[in-house]
């Protein structure tokens, strides 16, 4: 049996680039081309990894899965896994978090994992982190700390799984993300008064109706930007935006960067 490898902070199985170390976290990009480690390993700290290009065969214990562009992955500290790229070039953006920072802010690894895997905002959060890194000034560290804390705390919304109409509304909005629904239409489909929807939306979704739908559409656009040759105008139309300028404005507001920049990452 091959020896299990421990990767200390700042180290990954691929080639590490653009590493920036702060007191409470480390950011980096990893590239998988030729020189990468395919053995099982674990990391000293928990971290998030956002796939910007390519994809991975992900092995965790007995579980195997394929991850691709746009996926945000979470790894516990000490969690055994191995990563094998599926493409000739795979690039990831990593956010490694110091365990003491989580402890000091009363955040457990499990809580962070659940937010990453369940939240619509995971991709958008990682892009905002990238945007802050490009500024790279005296407030970059506290800005990213604030982003992280808000990401975790603001997405701890009340559990809606036992509330039928909330679950149905979630399915409608996620399945029909490019349709401009009216409140009266949703009310009829759900059998719930419009006031009830309006009053409870933020409680269960963590934001206003308008912000939630815009986030859904921006999330869809990320996949189209990376996986198609469509122009930004075409993508804006496909994602339900009035025009390209509206799309760019909403995209930058939610990610901190513009679509053309994201396309080149």
Secondary structure, 3 states (H helix, E strand, C coil): CCCCEEECCCCCCCEEEEEEECCCEEEEEEEECCCCCCCCEEECCEEEEEEEECEEEEEECCEEEEEECCCEEEECCCCCEEEEECCCCEEEEEEEECHHHHHHCCCCHHHHHHHHHHCCCHHHHHHHHHHHHHHCCCCHHHHHHHHHHHHHHHCCCCCCCCCHHHHHHHHHHHHCCCCCCCHHHHHHHHCCCHHHHHHHHHHHHCCCHHHHHHHHHHHHHHHHHHHCCCCHHHHHHHCCCCCHHHHHHHHHHHHCCCHHHHHHC
